[in-house]
Amino acid sequence: MNGFHFKNNQWMADGVALSKIADKVGTPAYVYSLSAFEDRFKEIDQAYRSVPHLVAYSLKANGNLSVVNALAKLGCGADVVSGGELFKARSAGVPASKIIFAGVGKTDEEIAYALHEGIRYFNVESIPEILAINEVAARMKKTAPIAIRFNPDVDPHTHHYITTGKKETKFGVFLGDVDKVIKVVRQSRSIQWTGVHAHIGSQMTQTAPVGRAAKVVEKLVLQLRKEGFPIHTVNLGGGYGIDYKGEKPPKASQYAALVLPVIKRLNATLVLEPGRFISGNSGVLLSKVTYVKQSGSKTFYILDSGMGELIRPSLYEAYHRIAPAQGPQAPKQVVDVVGPICESGDFFAKGRKLPLMKRGDLVVVFSAGAYGSVMGSTYNARPLPPEVVVRGSRFAVARERQTWEDLVQNERIVV
């Protein structure tokens, strides 16, 4: 796994034993390798070096300020989907000129905030949103730069919950409505349409869908230019897959081989919005075995973390590699790995063959750098875990563990 390796009979993050981190900060805890984040950014940045481009890291995958700041120092931008994510990106040092605001439900307040900050542009998802941005910009006496997201109706061959570019999803504008969009934009005096956006889904493990989407976008851009719109930005989103359980997803260069010819023919600036590709295997979740429970023929490893810390297995039945942090990785037995939360859906793995473990053993749940902490919850009044960043032989807490007092600090008993 990227940034994490097994050495001297224990799992390490860069040059630090995960057991050392757990001894210091306790469990559950997220651990991130900053060098792994940086290496993954460099891979995708280098793959597209032959064309003008911006890699806008998707904060929804992992918005830790230390992580975003490390990427910003390398020239990375940010893809945000809320006013809160925009605030976090700016707080982490991302220049407004490198921030793209996406999402289907931007409020007037968020639009005004983004215009005030001077973001690069909005990714627009619907005709009503075009009208809303135009109205807010007019009130502020500003011109809002926009790219419009169209659905290329390309199947990314991924989980249906994270398929976003087919015509039946809530995202983007139906490609057949382009004439309606043109009419609305021409009547809107406070926006400037300079980009086209397409994002077909997440955790893609094939290059062909990306190539097909790029060709659909190319045809659309040429059509819009004939209509008089100065389309100079092509945003092909993110969605590049990672290795969760031994898959061999394409490298960034393999996607680039299909995309670069299109961008060069269009003489456009390319924008990419990777999230999981950069963050997924750059972080892990540390947990401990609270109990080993026998129930008939079944064995359960009950951990001190659960769906509140990593909801992907419950939400998508997603696979995450699990291993003891120290000691032999064999012999093995078939177990269910579950959490302490009062829901039957609170699990990490079912029927998984894992090494023998006992109460108190430290456990590593891999590929938790994306959609772990950001989807965290305090359900069952369980405080959020800390986030720890590692660089080389040093580590530090980047976000403190919540306390019980934190859980009630904004509450009042009222009559």
C-alpha positions in Angstrom: 0.0 0.0 0.0 1.2 3.5 -0.9 3.3 4.9 2.0 2.7 1.8 4.2 4.9 -1.2 4.4 5.6 -4.3 6.5 9.0 -4.3 8.1 10.5 -6.1 11.1 7.3 -7.9 11.7 5.1 -4.8 11.9 3.3 -2.3 9.7 5.0 1.0 9.2 3.9 4.4 8.0 6.9 5.8 6.2 9.6 5.3 8.9 7.2 5.1 11.9 5.7 1.9 13.4 1.9 2.2 13.5 2.1 0.6 17.0 4.1 3.6 18.2 1.5 6.0 16.9 -1.3 4.0 18.6 0.6 4.0 21.8 0.9 7.8 21.7 -2.6 8.8 20.4 -4.8 5.8 21.1 -7.4 4.2 18.9 -9.3 4.6 16.8 -7.1 7.0 14.7 -6.5 7.9 11.1 -2.9 7.9 10.0 -1.8 9.7 6.8 1.5 9.5 4.9 2.1 13.0 3.5 4.8 11.7 1.2 2.3 9.2 -0.3 -0.2 12.0 -0.9 2.5 14.0 -2.6 3.8 11.1 -4.7 0.3 10.4 -6.1 -0.2 14.1 -6.9 3.1 14.1 -8.7 2.2 11.0 -10.7 -0.9 12.6 -12.2 0.6 16.0 -12.6 3.5 14.6 -14.5 1.2 12.5 -16.7 -0.3 15.6 -18.1 2.7 17.8 -18.2 2.6 18.2 -22.0 -0.5 20.4 -21.9 -1.7 23.3 -19.8 -3.5 21.8 -16.9 -4.6 22.1 -13.3 -4.9 19.2 -10.9 -7.7 20.3 -8.5 -7.6 17.9 -5.6 -11.1 16.9 -4.5 -11.6 17.8 -0.8 -14.6 15.6 -0.4 -12.2 12.6 -0.4 -10.1 13.9 2.5 -10.1 17.5 3.6 -7.5 17.4 6.4 -5.8 20.9 6.4 -2.3 19.5 6.7 -2.9 17.2 3.7 -4.4 20.0 1.6 -1.6 22.4 2.6 1.1 19.9 1.5 -0.6 19.5 -1.9 -1.0 23.2 -2.3 2.7 23.7 -1.8 3.3 21.5 -4.8 0.9 23.7 -7.0 -2.2 21.6 -6.5 -5.6 23.3 -6.6 -8.9 22.2 -5.0 -12.3 21.0 -6.2 -14.9 21.9 -3.5 -18.6 21.1 -3.3 -19.7 23.4 -0.4 -19.0 26.7 1.2 -17.4 24.8 4.1 -15.0 23.0 1.7 -14.1 26.3 0.1 -13.4 27.8 3.5 -11.2 24.8 4.3 -9.3 25.0 1.0 -8.6 28.7 1.6 -7.6 28.0 5.2 -5.1 25.4 4.0 -3.5 27.9 1.6 -5.0 27.0 -1.8 -5.1 30.1 -4.0 -8.7 31.1 -5.0 -7.5 31.1 -8.6 -7.0 27.3 -8.3 -10.3 26.5 -6.7 -13.3 25.1 -8.6 -16.7 25.0 -7.0 -18.8 22.0 -8.0 -22.0 20.3 -6.6 -25.6 20.2 -7.5 -27.1 22.3 -4.7 -25.1 25.6 -4.2 -26.9 28.1 -2.1 -27.0 31.8 -2.9 -24.8 32.4 0.2 -22.2 29.9 -1.1 -22.3 31.4 -4.6 -21.7 34.9 -3.1 -18.9 33.7 -0.9 -17.2 32.0 -3.9 -17.6 35.2 -6.0 -16.2 37.3 -3.2 -13.2 35.0 -2.9 -12.6 35.1 -6.6 -12.5 31.4 -7.4 -11.4 30.1 -10.8 -14.9 29.1 -11.9 -18.1 27.3 -11.0 -18.9 23.8 -12.3 -22.6 24.3 -13.1 -25.0 21.3 -12.8 -28.4 22.6 -14.1 -30.2 25.4 -15.9 -31.8 26.7 -12.6 -28.2 27.0 -11.2 -27.2 29.1 -14.2 -30.0 31.4 -13.4 -29.1 31.5 -9.7 -25.4 32.3 -10.3 -26.3 35.0 -12.8 -28.7 36.6 -10.3 -26.2 36.6 -7.4 -23.4 37.8 -9.6 -25.6 40.7 -11.0 -26.5 41.8 -7.4 -22.7 41.8 -6.6 -21.9 43.6 -9.9 -19.6 40.8 -10.8 -19.2 38.4 -13.8 -19.2 34.7 -12.7 -17.0 32.4 -14.7 -18.6 29.0 -15.3 -18.0 25.6 -16.8 -21.2 23.6 -17.5 -21.3 19.9 -16.6 -22.8 17.7 -19.2 -23.6 14.0 -18.8 -21.8 12.1 -21.6 -24.0 9.0 -20.8 -20.9 6.8 -20.5 -21.0 3.9 -18.2 -17.9 3.9 -16.0 -18.4 0.3 -14.9 -18.2 1.0 -11.2 -20.7 0.8 -8.2 -24.0 2.3 -9.1 -23.9 4.6 -6.1 -20.8 6.3 -7.5 -21.8 6.3 -11.1 -22.3 10.0 -12.0 -22.2 10.5 -15.7 -25.2 8.6 -17.0 -28.3 10.5 -18.0 -30.4 9.2 -15.1 -28.2 10.6 -12.4 -28.8 13.8 -10.5 -25.5 15.3 -11.7 -24.9 17.5 -14.7 -27.1 18.5 -17.6 -28.6 16.1 -20.1 -26.6 16.3 -23.3 -29.8 16.6 -25.3 -30.6 19.9 -23.5 -27.5 21.8 -24.9 -29.7 24.1 -27.1 -31.8 25.0 -24.0 -28.5 25.8 -22.1 -27.2 27.9 -25.0 -30.4 30.0 -24.9 -30.3 30.5 -21.1 -26.6 31.5 -21.2 -27.2 34.0 -23.9 -29.9 35.7 -21.9 -27.7 35.8 -18.7 -25.5 38.9 -18.6 -23.5 38.3 -15.5 -21.9 34.9 -16.3 -19.1 34.0 -18.7 -19.2 30.4 -20.1 -15.6 29.3 -20.8 -15.5 25.6 -19.9 -17.1 22.2 -20.3 -17.1 19.6 -17.5 -17.8 15.8 -17.5 -17.3 13.4 -14.7 -18.6 9.9 -15.2 -17.9 8.2 -11.9 -15.6 7.1 -9.1 -13.3 4.1 -8.6 -12.9 3.4 -12.3 -10.6 0.6 -13.1 -10.8 0.8 -16.9 -9.4 3.5 -19.2 -11.9 3.1 -22.1 -14.8 5.0 -20.5 -12.6 8.0 -19.9 -11.5 7.9 -23.6 -15.2 7.8 -24.7 -16.1 10.7 -22.4 -13.2 12.8 -23.7 -14.4 12.3 -27.3 -18.0 13.3 -26.4 -16.6 16.4 -24.8 -14.4 17.2 -27.8 -17.4 17.1 -30.1 -19.4 19.3 -27.7 -16.6 21.9 -27.4 -16.4 22.2 -31.2 -20.1 22.7 -31.4 -20.1 25.4 -28.7 -17.2 27.2 -30.3 -19.2 27.4 -33.6 -22.0 28.9 -31.5 -19.6 31.7 -30.5 -18.7 30.6 -26.9 -15.0 30.9 -26.0 -14.7 27.4 -24.5 -11.0 27.1 -23.5 -11.2 24.8 -20.5 -12.0 21.1 -20.5 -12.7 19.5 -17.1 -12.7 15.7 -17.2 -13.2 15.3 -13.4 -11.5 12.5 -11.5 -12.6 9.0 -10.6 -9.4 7.2 -11.3 -9.5 3.9 -9.3 -7.1 2.5 -6.7 -6.0 -0.9 -5.5 -8.3 -2.1 -2.6 -7.9 -5.8 -2.8 -5.3 -6.6 -5.5 -6.8 -4.9 -8.4 -4.4 -3.5 -11.0 -6.0 -0.1 -11.8 -4.5 1.9 -14.7 -1.7 4.4 -14.0 -2.3 8.1 -14.6 -0.2 7.9 -17.7 -2.6 5.3 -19.2 -5.5 7.6 -18.8 -3.4 10.5 -20.1 -2.7 8.5 -23.3 -6.4 8.7 -24.2 -7.0 12.3 -23.0 -4.0 14.2 -24.2 -4.7 13.9 -28.0 -8.1 15.4 -27.4 -6.8 18.3 -25.3 -4.1 19.0 -27.9 -6.5 19.0 -30.8 -8.7 21.5 -28.9 -5.8 23.6 -27.7 -7.5 23.8 -24.4 -6.5 23.9 -20.7 -7.3 20.6 -18.9 -8.7 20.4 -15.4 -8.7 17.2 -13.4 -10.3 16.6 -10.0 -8.7 13.5 -8.5 -9.6 12.6 -4.9 -9.4 8.9 -4.1 -6.5 8.5 -6.5 -4.4 10.8 -4.4 -5.7 10.0 -0.9 -7.2 6.5 -0.8 -4.1 4.4 -0.2 -2.3 7.3 1.5 -4.1 6.7 4.8 -5.1 3.9 7.2 -7.5 3.5 10.1 -6.0 2.1 13.3 -8.2 0.2 15.6 -8.0 -2.4 18.4 -9.8 -5.6 19.1 -12.2 -5.1 22.0 -13.5 -8.6 22.0 -13.2 -11.9 20.2 -16.7 -13.4 20.3 -17.8 -16.9 19.4 -21.4 -17.4 18.4 -22.1 -20.9 17.3 -19.8 -21.6 14.4 -19.1 -17.9 13.8 -16.2 -15.8 15.1 -16.4 -12.1 15.4 -13.6 -9.6 15.9 -15.3 -6.7 17.6 -13.2 -3.5 17.1 -13.3 -0.1 18.8 -14.1 1.5 15.5 -17.0 1.0 13.1 -19.2 2.6 10.5 -18.8 5.9 12.3 -15.1 5.9 11.3 -15.3 4.2 7.9 -18.8 3.8 6.4 -17.8 2.5 3.0 -18.2 -1.2 3.9 -21.7 -0.6 5.3 -22.7 1.8 2.5 -21.3 0.1 -0.5 -20.2 -3.3 0.8 -16.8 -2.1 -0.1 -13.7 -4.2 0.5 -10.9 -2.9 2.7 -7.8 -4.9 3.5 -7.4 -5.7 7.2 -4.4 -6.9 9.0 -2.9 -7.0 12.5 -0.4 -4.2 13.0 2.2 -6.4 14.6 3.3 -10.0 14.7 2.7 -13.1 12.4 0.2 -12.7 9.6 -0.7 -16.4 9.9 -2.3 -18.8 10.8 -5.8 -17.6 9.7 -9.4 -18.2 10.5 -12.7 -17.1 8.9 -14.2 -14.2 10.9 -16.6 -11.2 10.7 -14.9 -7.9 11.6 -17.5 -5.7 13.2 -17.8 -2.4 15.1 -19.4 -1.4 18.4 -22.3 0.6 16.9 -25.8 -0.6 17.4 -26.6 -1.4 13.8 -26.5 -4.8 12.1 -24.9 -3.0 9.1 -21.9 -2.0 11.3 -19.1 -4.1 9.8 -15.8 -4.0 8.0 -15.7 -7.5 6.6 -17.8 -10.6 6.6 -16.5 -14.2 6.2 -12.9 -12.8 5.8 -9.9 -15.1 6.4 -7.7 -13.2 8.8 -4.8 -14.0 11.2 -5.7 -15.1 14.7 -6.1 -12.1 16.9 -6.9 -11.5 20.6 -8.4 -8.8 22.8 -6.2 -5.7 22.7 -4.4 -6.4 19.4 -3.9 -3.5 17.1 -5.6 -3.7 13.7 -4.9 -1.8 10.5 -7.8 -1.1 8.1 -6.1 0.0 4.8 -7.2 2.4 2.1 -8.9 4.7 4.6 -7.3 7.9 3.3 -10.4 8.6 1.1 -14.0 8.8 2.4 -13.0 7.8 5.9 -12.8 10.8 8.2 -14.8 13.1 5.9 -17.8 10.7 6.1 -17.3 10.2 9.9 -20.2 10.4 12.3 -20.8 10.7 16.0 -23.7 8.3 15.9 -24.1 6.6 19.3 -22.4 9.7 20.8 -19.0 8.4 19.8 -16.4 11.2 19.5 -14.5 11.6 16.2 -11.0 10.1 16.1 -7.8 12.1 15.7 -6.0 12.4 12.4 -2.3 11.9 12.4 0.1 12.9 9.7 3.5 11.2 9.1 6.5 12.4 7.2 9.6 10.3 7.3 10.4 9.4 10.9 8.2 12.1 12.4 4.4 12.2 13.2 2.0 14.7 14.7 -1.7 15.0 15.5 -3.2 17.2 12.8 -6.8 17.0 14.2 -7.4 16.3 17.9 -9.6 13.5 19.1 -13.0 14.8 20.1 -14.0 14.6 23.8 -17.4 13.8 25.3 -17.6 17.5 26.2 -17.2 18.4 22.6 -20.3 16.3 21.8 -22.5 18.7 23.8 -20.7 22.0 23.5 -23.3 23.4 21.1 -26.3 22.0 22.9 -28.6 23.7 25.5 -31.3 22.3 27.7 -34.3 24.5 26.9 -38.0 24.6 27.9 
